[in-house]
Amino acid sequence: MAIKNITTISNETKGEIEKNIHLMEHVPESEIIADLVQTAKSGTPLLKIGHGFPKIMITAGIHGNELPPQAAAVRLISNLSYQDLNGTVYIIPFAVPHATMENSRRFKGVDMNRAASKGGFISNNILNAIKDLKISAVGDFHSTKPGSNPGVESVFCSKSPCYKSYLIAKYITESTSSKIICHKEAGALYNGALEDECNLEGVPAVTCEVVSQNGLVTNKSQERSYLQMISYLKYFDII
């Protein structure tokens, strides 16, 4: 069984995850998940599973109303908890518990995926934790509403300054049939996105999207996000 421990990143984001009934219908029952839901009442939970290198991170819930990746993250945690991993996986299943509780895209009126470059915001706190923990790579998982941007299952990446961002995205898209959306320069299109800010800091990162209506999750959308996460882990030979 993998080594596990839970800490919190920010107390300002605390929320009662169990109040989001749409999400909870897809949350498996286990001791570790119950601990995470309880920890979310105090702030953003950060779970560490395994030990050694590489040290990679999975984040979900930067947008609280994007539920499939949050459901997929807790499913992944339940499964990884009983495996021996080739490295360390840090998972943030609910980046903004209060926003998840409210089924809201924003927290205190701010889009947290446009604020990772600004001090005082949880996405920036996560970025600082990534640097402090010397994380090798980051996968930030989202969902996209049909007809919106991008509106299709996809993986965002960039080629500069971290070419590995592109290599990770290429691997995930080839193994999941997702669409690759690659920009030449990190931060050229989305200022303050966690993925872009990680790449600008020299930490290769991708943003994975699956298709889902905002505030809802289905077995299919959760499964697609889960498969993207598994592919991300396999790129690093974690599993």
N, C-alpha and C positions, 0 to 999 in steps of 0.2 A: 504494500500500500504506500502511495506517495506521501511525502512529508507535506503538511499543510499548515498555514497559519493565516489569520485574518487581522488586518489593521484598518484604520480609517485615514483618509487623506484630508478631508475637510468636514468640519462639523456644521457649516452653514447650509449644507445641501440636504440635511436629514429629512427623511420622509417615511411614511408607512406604506411600503410596497404592497402589502396585502389589500389595500384599499382599491388597487387597480384590478378589478375582477376579470377584465379581458386578458391581462397578463397571467394572473394566478391560475387560470384554467389550464395553462400550459407549463406550469412550474412543478417539477417533480417533487415528491415528498422525500426528504432525507435529512439527516442531522446537520450536514454541512450547509444545505440550502436554508434550513431553518435558522442557522447561525448567521448566514449572510443577510437574510431578511430582517433579523433582529438587529444586526450591526447597522443596517441602513437607517434605522431609527436614530442613530447617532451621527450619521454622515456617510460619505462615499466609501463603500467597502473595497478594500484591495486584498485579494486572495493570492497567496503564494503557494504553488504546488511544485514539488520536486526540488532538485538542488543541482548546482553546477552549471556548466555552460553548454549551449548558448542560453542566454536569459532573454526571453521574448515576452511581449505583453499583448493581451487582447482587451479591447475596451468596447463597451456597448452602452447605449443609453445617453450619449451626449445630447441627443434629442429624446426627451422623455416619452414622447408619443410614438416612437419607432420601436415597436414591441417585439418583432420577430428576432432580432439579434439578442435582445435581453433574455428571451425565452431560450434561445439557442445556447447562450452563455451559461445559464444555470444547468441546462442539460449536459453541456460539455464538462462542467465542473463535477457533476455527479459521476460521469464516466471516467474522467481522468483521476479522480480521487482513489480509484482502485487499480491504477496502472503504475508500473515503474517507468518513469520518463527519462529520456536521454537529454536532460537539461532542466531548466527552471521555466515555469510558465506563471506569469503574473496575470490575473484576470480581474477586471473591473466590470462586473455584470450590470451594475446600475450606477452610471457615472453621476447622475443627478437624481437621487432618490425622490426628492420633493417633486421634480418635474414628472417623474414616472408615476408617482402617486396621483398627480393632477392630470395625467395623460396630456401633458403640454410639451410643445416643441421648445418653448423658452423657459428660462429660469430668471425670475425677477425682471422680466421683460427683455432679456438679452438672449440671443442665439449663442450658445456656448461654443458652437463650432465656427464662430467668427471672433472668438475672444481668447484663443490660446496664446496669443502674443502679448496679452495685457495682464499685468499683475492684479491680483484680487479676484480673479475668476477661477472657477473650478477647473476649467480646461487648461489654464495656465499652471495651476497646482499639479495637475496630472503631468504636464510637460516637465515641470521641475522634478517630480518624482521619477520620471523616466531617465532624466539626466543623473539624478542622485544615485539611482539603482544601477546605473550603467547598463541599461537595457540594450540588447543587440538589435532589436527590430520591433515595430509596433503594427498591429492590425486593428484598425478602428472600424467597427461594424455598424451599419446603418440599414434602414429600409427607405424606399422611394415610392411615392404615390404614383399610380398609373397616370400617364399624361403629364407628369411634372418633369423636372430636370434632375437626374437623367431619365427617369421613368422606365428604365429597363435594368435587369440584373447586370451588375457591372463591377469593375474594380478600377478605382482611380489610382494613378501613380504619376511619377515624374522621373525624368532621366538625369536631371542635374539639380542639386549637387550630389545626390545619392543615386547612382545608376542601379544599385541593388533594389531600389523601390520598383523599378521597371521589371527586373528579373523575378521578383516575388509575385508581382501582378500577373506577369506572363504565365508563371507556373499555375497560379490559382485559376486563371481564366481557361487555360488549356485543359485542366482537370475537371472543371465544373461547367464548361460551356458558357461561362459569363462573358460579357463584353469588356474588353480592355479600353480604358479611357486614359490616355497618357499625355501629359503635358511636358513640354521641353524643360521648363523651369518650375521648380517648386515655388508656390506662392504667387505665381503669375496671374492666376484667376481667382483663387479663394484666399484672401488675406485673413489670417487668424484661425484657419482650419487646423485641427490637431495634426492631421497627416502632413500638411505642408510645413508646419512649424517644426515637426520632428525632422523632416528631410533637410530643412534649412540648418538644423542643429547638428547634422551629420548622422542622424539615426534613421536608417531606412524605414519607410512606413508606407502603408497602403490604406485606402478606404474601400471597404467592400459593401455593396448595396444589393438588397433583394427587393422584389416588388411586393408592396403591401399597402392597403389603405391605412392612413394615419390613425393611430389609436386602436388598431385591431391586429390580431395575429391569427393565422390559420396553421394547421398542421403542415401544409405545403411550404408556406413562407418561412416557418421556423426550421423546417428540414433543409431548405436551400441555404439559409444562413449558417446552419450547423455544418453543412458540407463545405462551405467556404472556409469556416474555421478549421475543420479537419485538414483541408488542403494546405492552409497556411502553416499548420503544425508540421505537416509532412515535408514541406519545403526545407524545414530545418532539421528533419529527422528526429523530431521530439518523440514521435510515436511510430 
